[in-house]
Amino acid sequence: MSADEAAYVEAARAPNTLRGYRSDWAEFTAWCDRSGRPALPAAGDTISLYLTELARHGAKVGTMSRRLSSIKFAHQLRDLPDPTTGARVVAVWEGIRRTHGAPPQQAPPLMFPELDDVLAHCAQTRVWKTRPPEPDLAGVRDRALLLVGFWGALRRSELAALTVDQITEHRRGLVLALPWSKTNQRGEESELVVLPYANRRTRCPVTALRAWLDAGAITSGPVLRKVSKGNRALDRALHPESINDLVHAATTRAELAGGPYSAHSLRAGFVTYGHLRGASDRAIAHQTRHRSLATLGAYVRTQTAWEDNAATQLGL
């Protein structure tokens, strides 16, 4: 494979997906080395034994499913038969899913008024011994991250990849043009996300985002960046996992109950809050860019389980 071909292969999958494939493949090949079995091409009984050992050691079904995808991808790249489709592997895999399957853990929604407390606990001022106090840039950034993440219903990968040139002014706020997303990996047409002006300044994503860009002197490149110990915005964009950590840290500072919270809590919070405020599923999906309205149900099921439920009306 030429260098150009390899580059296009890299571009065929999202960077996070490729990182996961590499990590999974390294783990699988290490297991094969310890077991004295060839990893490429892998035999069907190698895959079934590998899955059995993973299940025996408590691996989650989602983790094992991703490992199978990685093994399949490695073989496809080399025009080798897919070892994950044989009858033995399929039978073992079905048994594992029936025995160990469980609903995926959902991040709890983060929404108002709890989000107000989280925003209030973001740092305000940096105090120095040798220079006057300054606005705490990490706090300014975190407020922008929280509000843009919530109102935009953005995934952590989308927050990390957001750049200044994707932001357009509008009389009602801002419009974000996302060239790539989890559901738009080919980037054939940008997905539009709106950030409206909020009635309350402390809840306004437009105000928070502009405050961060101004304070960090950011006019191009990545929007959400690391902040130095000297209270300066660096050139490097935040990693998606760092965004997760920042949301977790912000909710911990506010001593918010019901956690642990993650970046996905902002997206889940938008869906849940919109539903509770009477927004239609179609209107919510317009912002979240869900292709299936049925998917939205998983976000609001716990919050709405008490609504119009006979168990609350028995008077016992």
C-alpha positions, -999 to +999 in steps of 0.1 A: +000+000+000+014+034-010+016+063+014-012+080-004-034+049-001-026+046+036-036+082+041-070+076+025-075+045+046-068+067+077-093+092+065-120+065+060-125+063+097-129+089+125-096+094+144-112+081+176-123+050+158-088+043+145-073+049+179-097+023+193-089-002+166-052+002+172-055-003+209-078-033+205-056-049+179-025-045+201-044-062+230-056-090+208-022-097+192-006-097+227-031-123+238-024-144+207+013-142+215+008-154+250-015-182+238+008-193+210-018-186+183-015-166+150-033-133+151-033-128+113-051-146+099-069-156+130-088-189+132-124-191+144-115-210+175-090-183+184-117-157+183-141-178+203-115-186+230-105-150+232-141-139+237-146-166+263-115-154+283-126-118+281-161-127+294-146-148+322-125-118+333-156-095+334-152-076+302-183-057+292-203-068+261-197-034+245-159-038+249-160-072+234-181-060+205-156-033+197-128-059+199-146-080+173-150-049+150-112-042+153-103-078+145-126-077+115-112-044+103-076-057+105-084-087+084-104-066+058-074-043+053-054-073+042-081-089+021-083-119+045-115-138+054-134-123+083-128-148+112-156-133+133-185-147+112-180-184+116-207-206+133-185-212+164-178-176+170-214-166+164-227-192+188-202-182+215-209-145+210-247-150+212-243-169+244-221-142+259-245-115+251-275-134+266-255-143+297-236-110+303-256-084+284-268-054+303-283-020+293-255+005+286-248+029+314-263+063+306-246+095+317-271+114+340-284+146+323-269+179+334-294+208+330-309+238+347-312+246+375-283+223+385-262+237+357-266+271+373-247+258+403-220+243+382-215+275+363-213+295+395-185+273+408-163+279+378-132+300+388-136+338+384-103+354+393-066+345+393-046+362+421-009+367+417+019+379+439+037+399+412+009+412+390-027+425+394-056+400+396-069+387+363-100+369+351-093+332+354-091+320+318-098+283+327-130+294+344-140+316+314-133+286+291-152+261+313-183+283+313-182+285+275-176+248+273-206+240+296-230+264+279-220+257+243-221+219+251-255+222+266-273+245+242-256+230+211-262+194+224-227+187+211-207+155+215-173+158+232-156+151+199-175+180+183-166+204+211-129+194+208-129+198+170-148+232+169-129+259+152-134+297+149-141+295+112-171+273+118-188+301+138-212+325+119-229+355+134-267+357+132-292+383+145-306+356+169-272+343+181-246+322+165-246+293+140-220+265+141-213+246+109-199+212+118-182+196+088-179+162+105-198+143+132-204+108+144-234+105+120-217+125+092-183+110+089-179+117+052-186+154+056-206+157+024-227+185+040-221+205+071-245+201+100-258+233+114-262+239+152-277+271+166-266+289+197-294+313+206-292+343+229-306+334+263-328+357+284-305+353+314-269+364+307-255+337+330-272+311+309-263+326+275-240+304+253-233+334+229-222+356+258-200+329+273-184+319+240-176+355+230-162+362+265-138+332+261-127+341+226-120+377+237-102+368+269-081+342+252-074+365+222-085+336+199-093+347+164-086+315+145-079+278+150-094+256+177-120+272+200-117+252+232-080+252+243-057+243+271-049+271+295-013+276+308-003+279+344+004+315+336-032+320+327-028+321+289-047+303+262-024+279+244-026+269+207-035+233+214-071+222+213-086+202+242-087+164+237-122+149+238-112+130+270-100+163+286-135+178+279-149+148+298-126+155+327-134+192+328-172+185+330-166+159+357-144+184+376-169+212+373-198+191+387-175+178+415-166+214+425-203+222+427-208+190+448-236+180+425-254+148+435-264+120+411-231+117+392-207+108+379-213+134+351-195+135+318-195+156+286-224+135+274-244+147+303-247+181+286-262+165+254-285+144+275-294+174+296-305+194+265-327+165+253-343+160+287-347+197+295-362+203+260-387+175+265-397+186+300-403+222+286-426+209+259-403+208+228-413+181+203-390+152+196-386+165+160-376+200+173-351+184+197-337+162+170-332+192+147-306+205+172-291+171+183-291+158+147-304+124+157-315+105+127-339+083+146-365+099+169-367+067+188-332+072+200-343+103+220-364+081+242-334+067+260-324+102+272-357+111+289-370+077+300-360+081+337-372+117+340-406+110+325-413+076+341-434+094+368-456+113+344-492+101+339-483+068+358-511+049+376-486+040+404-486+076+415-524+078+415-535+049+436-536+068+469-524+039+490 
